[in-house]
């Protein structure tokens, strides 16, 4: 099976990641921060090392790196943790349900109101669309760094600057971008949420919340942290305040190795390779009359993600046929109804092609041949 569904989760994983997970399960079985014995202390040491690797990668203080279950967990923690009663939130029309649903739930519970800004092909227009929605009650702007449906990269630095000028917390969804394009808190991001298992090449069940510390984040849950255990209230310092319960030790250690892999290979090299595969794929399928590619050619910046459909087939039917020939692509709405509404592909969604650094031009050519011979 050739995996072109790396936007959902990258596979295969680097050898160093697999080795790190096995080593963790074999040698680092203690509960970090919970005991004073050698097994716990050694485990805490390697977990701290992984936290330091992530902090350096995103330009953050080590204690401001929070390990989460996934990007959804991180986004829920950030959004619900910063939101205040009666506040206003702005999101974009390309957001994943990991953003839309927690914000919508807050509104249903009369905790906040929200508006949706349209992402244009023109960056200036996009920023203006956000600016026009700002009210005196606007507390948070949440925006994806790049769409998991169209691959369009948003003008996040300009949006961050807008937030800074209006003293609004900027929460960024980096699930598709982190590990593919260089992202730092210094880009103006207050809270960066991302997946560990996608382009950072970590194991499933890993994610990150990285904060600059400017905005207090109320815990999504409370519990054991290994610190201030005589107190009935949750610790107010990071990372303890947002890391209740035992973390995914093996996953975290594997994630650290995944980030090291990305750094060693080089983000620019990764982006160039994956983008080249996308360009090759787009060029070939655009030659087929009954194939629709959902990419606005007037936009300049894209992540290595391509959505398409084949006339006469639903997205799921196309994905199933390709699966039968040994190719893993995702068909459907990709947990992003907003984005599909924006591009007009509702209700059946799209087929998504998303390569990783491990994919090759030969694999793309084989996929194109199957589409041409059996779907067109």
C-alpha positions in Angstrom: 0.0 0.0 0.0 1.4 3.4 -1.1 0.4 6.1 1.4 -0.7 9.4 -0.1 -2.8 10.2 3.0 -0.1 11.8 5.1 -2.3 14.8 6.0 -4.2 12.4 8.2 -1.1 10.9 9.7 2.4 10.3 8.2 3.4 6.8 7.4 6.0 5.3 7.2 7.8 6.8 10.2 11.6 7.4 10.2 13.7 4.5 11.6 14.9 6.7 14.4 11.3 7.2 15.6 10.5 3.5 15.6 13.8 2.8 17.5 13.0 5.5 20.0 9.6 4.2 20.8 10.9 0.6 21.2 13.7 2.0 23.5 11.2 3.9 25.6 9.1 0.8 26.1 12.2 -1.3 27.0 14.1 1.2 29.2 12.0 4.2 30.2 9.0 2.6 32.0 8.9 5.0 34.9 6.3 7.7 35.4 8.1 11.0 34.8 7.8 13.5 37.6 5.9 11.1 39.9 8.6 9.4 41.9 12.2 9.8 43.1 13.5 6.4 42.1 16.0 6.0 39.2 13.5 4.6 36.7 11.3 7.6 37.1 14.2 10.1 37.0 15.7 8.6 33.9 12.3 8.7 32.1 11.8 12.3 33.2 15.2 13.2 31.8 14.4 11.9 28.3 10.9 13.5 28.3 12.5 16.8 29.2 14.9 16.3 26.4 12.0 15.9 23.9 10.4 19.0 25.4 13.6 20.9 24.8 13.8 19.7 21.2 10.3 20.9 20.5 11.0 24.2 22.3 14.0 24.9 20.2 12.2 23.9 17.0 9.4 26.4 17.6 11.4 29.1 19.4 9.7 28.7 22.8 10.6 28.4 26.5 10.9 24.8 27.5 8.3 25.0 30.2 5.8 26.5 27.7 5.8 23.4 25.6 2.7 21.2 26.5 2.4 17.6 25.4 -1.2 16.7 24.2 -3.0 13.8 22.7 -3.2 15.4 19.3 -3.8 18.8 17.7 -7.6 18.6 18.5 -6.7 18.3 22.2 -4.3 21.2 22.0 -6.9 23.4 20.1 -9.7 22.7 22.6 -7.3 23.4 25.5 -6.2 26.7 23.9 -9.6 27.9 22.8 -11.6 27.0 25.9 -8.7 28.0 28.1 -8.4 31.5 26.8 -12.1 32.3 26.1 -13.9 34.4 28.7 -17.6 34.8 29.4 -19.1 37.2 26.8 -16.1 37.3 24.5 -16.1 37.3 20.7 -14.0 34.9 18.6 -13.1 35.1 15.0 -12.2 32.0 12.9 -11.6 31.5 9.2 -13.7 29.7 6.7 -11.0 27.1 6.1 -11.0 25.8 9.7 -11.0 22.1 10.7 -13.8 21.0 13.0 -11.3 21.0 15.8 -11.7 24.7 15.7 -15.3 25.2 14.6 -16.9 22.7 17.0 -15.4 24.0 20.3 -16.0 27.6 19.3 -19.6 26.7 18.2 -20.2 24.8 21.5 -19.1 27.9 23.5 -21.6 29.9 21.6 -24.4 27.4 22.1 -23.6 27.6 25.9 -23.8 31.4 25.7 -20.2 31.6 26.7 -19.1 33.6 23.6 -20.1 34.7 20.1 -18.1 34.1 17.0 -17.7 35.2 13.4 -16.2 33.5 10.3 -13.7 35.4 8.1 -13.4 34.5 4.5 -9.9 33.5 3.2 -9.3 35.1 -0.1 -6.8 34.3 -2.8 -5.4 37.8 -2.0 -3.6 38.1 1.3 -4.5 41.8 1.8 -8.2 41.0 1.3 -8.0 38.1 3.8 -6.5 40.3 6.5 -9.1 43.0 5.9 -11.8 40.3 6.2 -10.5 39.6 9.7 -10.1 43.2 10.6 -13.7 44.1 9.7 -15.0 41.5 12.1 -13.1 42.7 15.1 -15.2 44.2 17.9 -14.4 45.6 21.3 -15.2 42.1 22.7 -12.9 40.2 20.3 -10.6 38.1 22.6 -9.3 35.4 20.2 -8.6 34.9 16.5 -8.1 31.3 15.5 -6.7 30.5 12.1 -5.1 27.6 10.4 -1.7 28.1 9.0 -2.6 26.1 6.0 -5.8 24.3 4.9 -6.0 20.5 5.2 -8.3 20.6 2.1 -6.9 23.0 -0.4 -3.4 23.3 1.0 -3.6 27.1 0.8 -1.2 28.8 3.2 -2.9 31.7 5.0 -1.2 35.1 5.7 -0.6 34.2 9.3 2.1 36.7 9.9 -0.1 39.5 8.8 -3.0 38.1 10.9 -0.7 37.9 13.9 0.3 41.5 13.4 -3.4 42.5 13.3 -3.9 40.6 16.6 -0.9 42.3 18.2 -2.2 45.7 17.3 -5.7 45.0 18.8 -4.4 43.0 21.8 -6.1 39.8 20.6 -4.8 36.3 21.3 -3.7 34.6 18.1 -4.2 30.8 18.2 -2.8 29.0 15.2 -3.6 25.6 14.0 -0.4 24.2 12.6 -1.5 20.6 12.1 -0.7 20.7 8.3 2.1 23.2 8.3 4.5 22.3 11.1 7.3 20.3 9.8 6.7 21.4 6.2 7.2 25.2 6.4 9.3 27.0 9.1 7.0 28.1 12.0 8.1 30.0 15.1 6.4 31.8 17.9 8.3 34.8 16.7 6.0 34.9 13.7 3.6 36.5 16.1 1.7 33.4 17.3 0.6 33.4 20.9 -0.5 29.8 21.0 0.6 27.2 18.5 -1.3 24.0 18.3 -0.1 21.1 16.2 -0.1 17.4 15.7 2.9 15.3 16.5 2.0 12.4 14.2 1.7 14.3 10.8 4.7 16.1 9.3 6.7 16.0 12.6 6.7 12.2 12.0 6.0 11.3 15.6 3.8 8.4 16.7 0.0 8.6 16.8 -1.5 10.0 20.0 0.9 12.9 20.2 0.4 16.6 19.8 1.8 19.9 21.1 0.5 23.2 22.5 3.3 25.8 22.5 2.6 29.2 24.1 4.5 32.4 24.4 3.0 32.8 27.9 1.3 36.1 27.2 -2.2 34.7 27.8 -3.3 32.6 30.7 -4.8 29.3 29.6 -7.3 27.8 32.0 -6.9 24.0 32.3 -9.3 21.8 30.2 -9.0 19.2 33.0 -7.5 18.9 36.4 -5.7 16.1 38.2 -2.4 14.6 39.2 0.6 16.5 38.1 3.3 15.3 40.5 3.5 18.8 41.9 1.7 20.8 44.7 -0.2 17.6 45.6 -1.4 19.0 49.0 -3.4 21.6 47.2 -6.9 21.0 46.0 -6.5 23.4 43.1 -4.6 22.8 39.9 -1.0 24.2 39.7 -0.9 27.6 37.9 2.5 27.1 36.3 3.5 25.4 33.1 3.7 22.7 31.9 2.0 21.2 35.0 -1.1 23.3 34.7 -2.0 21.8 31.4 -0.6 18.3 31.7 -2.8 16.4 34.1 -2.2 12.6 34.4 0.5 10.4 32.9 1.7 11.6 29.5 2.3 9.3 26.6 6.0 8.7 27.4 6.9 6.5 24.5 5.0 8.8 22.1 6.7 11.9 23.4 10.1 10.4 23.1 9.3 9.2 19.6 8.0 12.7 18.8 11.3 14.2 19.9 13.1 12.0 17.4 10.6 12.9 14.7 11.4 16.6 15.1 15.1 15.8 15.0 14.5 13.9 11.8 12.8 17.0 10.3 15.7 19.3 11.4 18.3 16.9 10.1 16.7 16.6 6.7 15.8 20.3 6.5 12.3 21.8 6.2 13.2 23.5 2.9 14.3 20.2 1.4 11.1 18.5 2.7 8.9 21.2 1.3 10.6 21.2 -2.1 10.3 17.5 -2.5 6.7 17.2 -1.4 5.7 20.3 -3.5 7.4 18.8 -6.5 5.3 15.6 -6.1 2.1 17.7 -5.9 3.0 19.8 -9.0 3.7 16.6 -10.9 0.4 15.1 -9.8 -1.6 18.2 -10.6 0.0 18.6 -14.0 -0.9 15.1 -15.0 -4.4 14.9 -13.7 -5.3 18.3 -15.2 -4.8 16.7 -18.6 -7.8 14.5 -17.9 -11.1 16.2 -18.9 -13.3 14.7 -16.2 -11.0 15.6 -13.2 -11.6 18.7 -11.1 -8.7 20.1 -9.1 -9.6 22.3 -6.2 -6.7 24.7 -6.3 -6.9 28.4 -7.0 -4.1 29.2 -9.4 -4.2 32.9 -8.4 -2.8 31.9 -5.0 0.9 31.6 -4.7 1.6 29.6 -1.5 0.4 26.1 -0.9 1.2 23.2 1.4 1.7 19.8 -0.3 -2.0 19.0 -0.2 -4.2 18.5 -3.3 -7.9 18.0 -3.4 -9.6 16.7 -6.5 -12.7 14.8 -7.8 -13.4 12.6 -10.8 -16.8 13.3 -12.5 -19.1 10.4 -12.3 -17.8 9.2 -9.0 -18.2 10.4 -5.4 -15.1 11.2 -3.5 -15.5 8.0 -1.4 -16.0 5.9 -4.5 -12.8 7.3 -6.1 -10.8 6.7 -2.9 -12.1 3.1 -2.7 -11.2 2.3 -6.3 -7.7 3.7 -5.7 -7.5 1.7 -2.5 -8.2 -1.5 -4.4 -5.2 -0.7 -6.6 -2.9 -0.2 -3.6 -3.1 3.6 -3.0 -4.2 5.2 0.3 -5.9 8.5 -0.4 -8.7 10.0 1.7 -12.2 10.7 0.3 -14.8 12.8 2.0 -15.0 16.0 4.0 -11.7 15.6 5.9 -13.4 16.9 9.1 -13.6 20.3 7.5 -17.1 21.1 6.4 -16.3 24.9 6.4 -13.5 24.5 3.8 -15.6 22.3 1.6 -18.4 24.8 1.7 -15.9 27.5 0.7 -14.7 25.6 -2.3 -18.2 24.4 -3.3 -17.6 20.6 -3.1 -20.4 19.8 -0.5 -21.9 17.4 0.1 -19.7 14.6 -1.1 -16.3 16.1 -0.3 -13.1 15.6 -2.2 -10.3 13.1 -2.7 -7.1 14.3 -1.0 -3.6 13.6 -2.2 -1.0 14.4 0.4 2.6 13.0 0.0 5.3 12.8 2.6 9.1 13.0 2.2 9.2 9.2 1.7 7.0 9.2 -1.4 8.7 9.1 -4.9 7.9 10.4 -8.4 7.6 6.8 -9.5 4.8 6.3 -7.0 3.0 9.4 -8.3 3.3 8.2 -11.9 1.8 4.9 -10.9 -1.1 6.6 -9.2 -1.7 8.9 -12.2 -1.7 5.9 -14.5 -4.4 4.2 -12.4 -6.6 7.3 -12.4 -6.2 7.6 -16.2 -6.9 3.9 -17.0 -9.7 3.1 -14.5 -11.4 6.4 -13.6 -11.4 8.5 -16.7 
